[in-house]
Amino acid sequence: MTAPLDLLVLGNAIVDVIARMDETFLSAQGVPKGAMQLIDEARAEDLFGAMGPATIISGGSGANTAVGAATLGTRTGFIGKVRDDELGHLFAHDLKATGVQFGVAPASEGPATARCFVLVTPDGERTMNTYLGACQGLSPADVDEAVVASARITYLEGYLWDPPAAKDAFRKAVKIAHNAGHAVALTLSDAFCVGRYREEFLGLIRDGSIDILFANIGELQSLYQTEDAEAAVKALRDERDNRGKHLLGLVTRSEAGSVVVKGGEIRTVEASPVREVVDTTGAGDLFAAGFLAGHARGLDYVTAARLGSLAAAEVIQHIGARPQGDLVALAKAQGLI
């Protein structure tokens, strides 16, 4: 019998290669600052060769969320695809070491484990170039029905909409979760990702596939095609699915904090204080982790969002997209748990 989970994450299994670079390097490489671009293997090799000293650690948006939630005591699992290679072993080891359940068999052939080149400029902004590699092999066969049905919330990356087989895995997970009476959450992932799949993402929201939506304000503005941040939040507030049901929306706004949108109401939550922004990689991932962990503990939505803000504040004060401090101790000190 499969042990129940509070949270199951489906996402791209990626190892991050992180380096501090200036904007001159971005310009020379033709890389748009602050964006996530997909690249092929040849470009990945060229970029790695041009970069300075780098830190190699396990990453991936959804996996970062899984680790953050597990760190906060949430029973968490992850579904994603790696190759049976050195980076694939590193990814699996790092997940399991934090208590995340991960049982998807690695690919024995084909492309190498995915990697994301994260270029961090002096202002802390991260620019990502991602070689998807083996994670494009994620397919419906990797989605274990018993595992999905056991999870109270299934959390899906918008990035999964890029590879066709992963899109099918996404749809399978949604169906299983809803048939089991559980909720499905989606993170929009990136404004460029939203630009590629705007109509499809709106379709998922409006056909009832999605119960909880995570986005930063730029992604939400891309979804609703507006330069007005307030108008984008109001558009989310007014969204209803084909049954007339409002979804739960969580919108992050960097130093301006976050917004909780539920039942036609909008609540604002202040950002947690930060001494110094070192690397914004993983801020949204850890906000989602904190919120979902709080939700699993039975916290109200606003308090759960405060826990999300706390987790996001911790991760942006160091290099890397996974927590290094004791999130439970920090949350207890703030009276959040």
C-alpha positions in Angstrom: 0.0 0.0 0.0 1.3 3.4 -0.9 1.9 5.7 2.0 -0.1 8.9 1.8 1.5 12.2 0.8 0.7 15.8 1.6 2.3 16.9 -1.7 3.3 15.3 -4.9 5.3 17.4 -7.4 5.7 16.7 -11.1 8.5 18.6 -12.7 11.6 18.7 -14.8 14.5 16.9 -13.1 17.3 19.4 -13.6 20.8 20.0 -12.2 21.7 23.7 -11.8 25.1 25.0 -12.9 25.3 28.4 -11.2 27.8 31.2 -11.9 28.1 34.9 -11.1 28.3 36.8 -14.3 27.9 40.5 -15.3 25.5 41.9 -17.8 28.3 42.2 -20.4 28.6 38.4 -20.5 24.8 38.2 -21.0 25.0 40.6 -23.9 28.0 38.9 -25.5 26.1 35.5 -25.3 22.9 37.0 -26.6 21.0 36.0 -23.5 17.9 38.0 -22.4 18.3 39.0 -18.8 15.9 37.5 -16.3 14.4 35.0 -18.8 14.5 31.2 -19.1 15.5 30.0 -22.5 15.6 26.4 -23.8 18.9 25.4 -25.5 20.2 22.3 -27.3 23.2 20.2 -26.2 25.7 22.0 -28.4 24.7 25.4 -27.0 24.9 23.9 -23.5 28.5 22.9 -24.1 29.4 26.2 -25.6 27.8 28.2 -22.7 29.5 26.0 -20.1 32.8 26.6 -21.7 32.4 30.3 -21.7 31.2 30.6 -18.1 33.5 31.3 -15.2 33.7 29.1 -12.0 30.4 27.5 -11.3 28.6 25.7 -8.5 26.8 22.5 -9.5 23.8 21.6 -7.4 20.4 19.8 -7.9 17.7 22.1 -9.0 14.6 22.3 -11.1 11.6 24.5 -10.2 9.3 21.7 -9.0 12.1 19.8 -7.3 13.1 22.9 -5.4 9.5 23.2 -4.2 9.4 19.6 -3.1 12.6 20.0 -1.1 11.4 23.2 0.5 8.1 21.6 1.6 9.9 18.4 2.9 12.3 20.6 4.9 9.2 22.1 6.6 8.0 18.6 7.5 5.6 18.0 4.7 5.3 14.4 3.4 6.4 15.0 -0.2 7.1 13.0 -3.4 8.5 13.9 -6.8 8.0 12.6 -10.3 10.6 13.6 -12.9 13.0 11.9 -15.3 16.8 11.7 -15.2 19.4 9.7 -17.1 21.4 6.9 -15.4 24.5 9.1 -15.3 26.5 11.1 -12.8 24.2 14.1 -12.7 21.2 11.9 -12.6 22.6 10.1 -9.5 23.4 13.5 -7.9 19.8 14.7 -8.5 18.3 11.5 -7.0 20.6 11.5 -4.0 19.9 15.1 -3.2 16.2 14.7 -3.3 16.1 11.6 -1.1 18.6 13.1 1.4 16.0 15.8 2.2 13.2 13.2 2.7 11.5 13.5 -0.7 10.2 10.3 -2.1 11.5 9.7 -5.6 11.1 6.3 -7.3 11.0 7.0 -11.1 13.4 4.7 -12.9 16.2 6.6 -14.7 16.6 6.3 -18.5 19.3 3.9 -19.5 19.9 5.5 -22.8 19.2 8.7 -24.7 20.0 12.3 -23.8 21.9 13.1 -20.6 20.4 14.4 -17.4 19.0 18.0 -17.8 21.0 21.0 -16.7 20.1 24.6 -16.2 22.8 27.3 -16.5 21.9 29.9 -14.0 23.7 33.2 -14.6 23.4 35.5 -11.5 24.1 39.2 -12.2 25.4 41.6 -9.4 21.8 42.7 -8.7 20.8 39.1 -7.8 18.7 38.6 -10.9 18.9 35.1 -12.4 19.0 34.3 -16.1 18.4 30.7 -17.0 19.4 28.6 -20.1 18.1 25.1 -19.9 19.1 22.0 -21.7 16.1 19.6 -21.1 17.9 16.4 -22.0 16.5 13.4 -20.3 13.7 15.2 -18.5 11.9 15.4 -21.9 11.5 11.6 -21.6 9.0 12.0 -18.7 5.9 10.2 -19.9 2.5 8.9 -18.6 4.2 5.5 -17.9 6.2 7.3 -15.1 3.1 8.6 -13.4 2.2 6.0 -10.8 -1.6 6.1 -10.2 -1.4 4.9 -6.6 1.2 7.6 -5.8 -0.9 10.4 -7.3 -4.1 9.2 -5.7 -2.4 9.2 -2.3 -1.4 12.9 -2.5 -3.6 15.6 -1.0 -2.2 18.1 -3.5 -0.5 17.4 -6.9 1.7 20.3 -8.0 2.6 20.7 -11.6 5.2 22.9 -13.4 4.1 25.0 -16.3 7.5 24.0 -17.9 6.1 20.5 -18.3 4.0 21.9 -21.2 7.2 22.1 -23.4 7.9 18.3 -24.0 4.8 16.6 -25.6 5.2 13.4 -23.5 5.4 15.4 -20.3 2.3 17.2 -21.3 0.5 13.8 -21.5 1.9 12.9 -18.1 0.6 16.2 -16.7 -2.9 15.4 -18.0 -2.8 11.9 -16.6 -1.9 13.2 -13.1 -4.7 15.8 -13.2 -7.2 13.1 -14.0 -6.0 10.7 -11.3 -5.8 13.4 -8.6 -9.4 14.7 -9.3 -10.8 11.2 -9.5 -9.3 10.7 -6.0 -11.0 13.9 -4.8 -7.7 15.8 -4.4 -6.5 19.2 -5.5 -4.3 20.1 -8.4 -1.9 23.1 -8.3 -0.1 24.7 -11.3 2.8 27.1 -11.3 3.1 29.2 -14.4 6.9 28.9 -14.2 8.0 31.8 -16.4 6.5 34.7 -18.4 8.0 33.3 -21.6 6.5 29.9 -20.9 3.1 31.7 -20.4 3.7 33.4 -23.7 4.2 30.1 -25.5 1.1 28.4 -24.0 -1.2 31.2 -22.8 -4.4 29.8 -24.4 -3.7 26.3 -23.1 -3.0 27.5 -19.6 -6.2 29.6 -19.6 -8.0 26.5 -20.8 -6.7 24.4 -17.9 -7.9 27.1 -15.5 -11.3 27.4 -17.1 -12.1 23.7 -17.6 -11.5 23.0 -13.9 -8.2 21.2 -14.3 -6.5 23.6 -11.9 -7.6 24.3 -8.3 -4.6 26.4 -7.1 -2.5 28.7 -9.3 0.9 30.1 -8.5 2.4 33.0 -10.5 4.6 36.0 -10.1 3.1 39.3 -11.2 5.0 39.2 -14.6 3.7 35.8 -15.4 0.1 36.9 -14.5 0.4 40.0 -16.6 1.5 37.8 -19.5 -1.4 35.4 -18.9 -3.9 38.3 -19.1 -1.9 40.3 -21.6 -1.9 43.5 -19.6 0.8 46.0 -18.5 -1.3 46.8 -15.4 -0.4 44.6 -12.5 -3.6 45.5 -10.6 -5.8 44.6 -13.6 -4.1 41.3 -13.9 -4.8 40.5 -10.2 -8.4 41.5 -10.7 -8.7 39.3 -13.8 -7.5 36.4 -11.7 -10.0 37.3 -8.9 -12.9 37.2 -11.5 -11.8 33.8 -13.0 -14.3 31.0 -12.7 -14.1 27.5 -14.1 -16.8 25.8 -16.1 -18.7 24.9 -12.9 -18.7 28.5 -11.7 -16.0 27.8 -9.1 -13.3 30.4 -8.2 -9.7 29.0 -8.0 -7.2 29.9 -5.3 -4.5 32.2 -6.6 -1.1 33.0 -5.1 0.7 35.9 -6.8 4.2 37.0 -5.8 5.4 40.5 -6.3 9.1 40.5 -5.2 9.7 43.1 -2.4 6.1 44.1 -2.6 5.0 40.8 -1.1 2.3 38.5 -2.3 -1.4 38.5 -3.0 -3.9 35.8 -2.0 -6.9 35.6 -4.4 -9.8 33.4 -3.3 -13.6 33.5 -3.6 -13.6 36.9 -5.3 -11.5 38.5 -2.6 -7.9 39.8 -2.7 -5.7 39.8 0.4 -2.1 41.3 0.4 0.7 39.8 2.4 3.9 41.7 3.2 7.3 40.3 2.1 9.6 39.0 4.8 12.6 41.2 5.5 15.8 40.4 3.8 19.3 41.7 4.7 20.8 41.3 1.2 19.5 39.8 -2.0 22.2 37.4 -3.2 20.5 35.2 -5.8 16.8 35.3 -6.6 16.8 31.7 -8.1 14.2 29.7 -6.4 12.3 32.5 -4.7 9.0 31.5 -6.3 9.7 27.8 -5.8 10.2 28.3 -2.1 7.2 30.6 -1.8 5.1 27.8 -3.2 6.9 25.3 -0.8 6.1 27.4 2.2 2.5 28.0 1.2 1.8 24.4 0.5 3.5 23.2 3.7 1.4 25.7 5.6 -1.7 24.5 3.8 -0.9 20.9 4.7 -0.6 22.0 8.4 -4.1 23.5 8.2 -3.0 27.1 8.3 -5.3 29.7 6.8 -4.3 31.0 3.4 -2.9 34.3 4.5 -0.7 32.6 7.2 0.4 30.0 4.8 1.4 32.8 2.4 3.4 34.4 5.2 5.2 31.0 5.6 5.8 31.1 1.8 7.3 34.6 2.1 9.6 33.5 4.9 10.9 30.5 2.9 11.4 32.8 -0.2 13.3 35.3 1.9 15.7 32.6 3.2 16.6 31.3 -0.2 17.3 34.6 -1.9 20.0 35.4 0.7 22.4 32.8 -0.6 23.5 31.1 -3.8 21.3 28.2 -4.8 17.6 27.5 -5.0 17.2 25.3 -2.0 17.1 26.3 1.7 20.3 26.3 3.7 18.9 27.6 7.0 16.5 25.8 9.4 13.1 26.8 8.0 11.2 25.2 10.8 13.1 27.1 13.4 12.6 30.4 11.4 8.9 29.7 11.1 8.6 28.9 14.8 10.5 32.1 15.7 7.9 34.1 13.7 5.0 32.3 15.3 3.9 30.8 12.0 3.9 27.1 13.0 
